[in-house]
Each structure stands twice: as C-alpha cells, then as structure tokens.
C-alpha cells in the first residue's frame, strides 16, 4: 500500500494528466467546451466563473 504522503501526489498527477488531455483536445478541435455546456454560456455569471466568454 502507498504511504499517506504519496496519495495526494498521485491525485495531482492524474488531475494534471486529465488537464493536459483536455488542453490537447481543445487545441485539436476548438470550441468543444463551449458546445458541451450551452447553459453556462447563456448565463453570464456562469460563463465568467468558468472562464469563457459570454458571447456565442
């Protein structure tokens, strides 16, 4: 079993790999996250907190 100190490191590693995969996917096909969440783009507060622009 892994030591207790190693568990957050593994979580951070897999979260980083997921973020890298999402970034590569967004570079390959731009606008994927905007198509994925039409409700958050319609509400300007959600779009601001998500970091995307509110205009379509």
Secondary structure, 3 states (H helix, E strand, C coil): CCCHHHHHHHHHHHHHHHHHHHHHHHHHCCCHHHHHCHHHHHCHHHHHHHCCCCCC
